[in-house]
Amino acid sequence: VGLDGKKYKRGFKGGALIAANHTGFSDAVLLGSSFWYRRVFFLASEEVMAKSVRAFFLKLMGCIKIDRGISDIDAVRKAVSVIKDGHTLAVFPQGRIEKEDGVSDIKSGAVLIALQSGAPIIPVYSRPPFKKSKRRLYVIGDPFYASEYCKKKFPSVSDINNISGILLEKINECRTVYEKITKGEQK
């Protein structure tokens, strides 16, 4: 569902970065299937990819392993390369699974990747349905370019953090739409 509450139109072409909140391990599969018409790659932490069976399936899905303990430049380069090759990369900028309803903080890596690749960022919000029999709903925000908010060739940490704040606001706009749509289901 788009921000206007209508069905999302799947018309974007070229590379893109999807930035979604993270509520559980099923998010990658469900988010990827929401964009079924595109090949979606993901960033996944070393901890998630440490188990051999899970790592096997995540690699099949196109996961790029990232070390969250350091500034993993190699993972960022791979992510930028995937986007520049015309693919879609999905990230969970919270950097962890968050069981709370809101999104209160995000890491700046998604913005850094978007700035380096020149790709639009597509904000997304979802959470597991209140009733198991209901489908999971994703609210997909309007794409925006991080470069619209910073024209510098070499943005500072402050610039990247400011754009990360804008991304956080856009994810929370999607959350507001989600809450309006699901208002009657919460009872």
KAPE-V103483 format. One record per backbone hydrogen bond with DSSP energy under -1.0 kcal/mol. NH is the residue of the N-H (numbers start at 1). CO is the residue of the C=O. If there is no record, write none. Layout:
nh | co
NH | CO
NH | CO
//
This chain:
nh | co
2 | 6
5 | 2
16 | 87
17 | 120
18 | 89
19 | 122
20 | 91
21 | 124
27 | 24
30 | 26
31 | 27
32 | 28
33 | 29
34 | 30
35 | 31
36 | 33
38 | 35
41 | 88
42 | 62
43 | 90
44 | 64
46 | 66
49 | 45
55 | 51
56 | 52
57 | 53
58 | 54
59 | 55
60 | 56
61 | 57
63 | 58
64 | 42
66 | 44
72 | 70
73 | 71
76 | 72
77 | 73
78 | 74
79 | 75
80 | 76
81 | 77
82 | 78
83 | 79
84 | 80
85 | 81
86 | 83
87 | 82
88 | 39
89 | 16
90 | 41
91 | 18
95 | 92
98 | 22
107 | 93
112 | 108
113 | 109
114 | 110
115 | 111
116 | 112
117 | 113
118 | 114
121 | 144
122 | 17
124 | 19
125 | 139
134 | 131
139 | 125
140 | 1
141 | 123
144 | 121
148 | 145
149 | 146
160 | 156
161 | 157
162 | 158
163 | 159
164 | 160
165 | 161
166 | 162
167 | 163
168 | 164
169 | 165
170 | 166
171 | 167
172 | 168
173 | 169
174 | 170
175 | 171
176 | 172
177 | 173
178 | 174
179 | 175
180 | 176
181 | 177
182 | 178
185 | 182
//
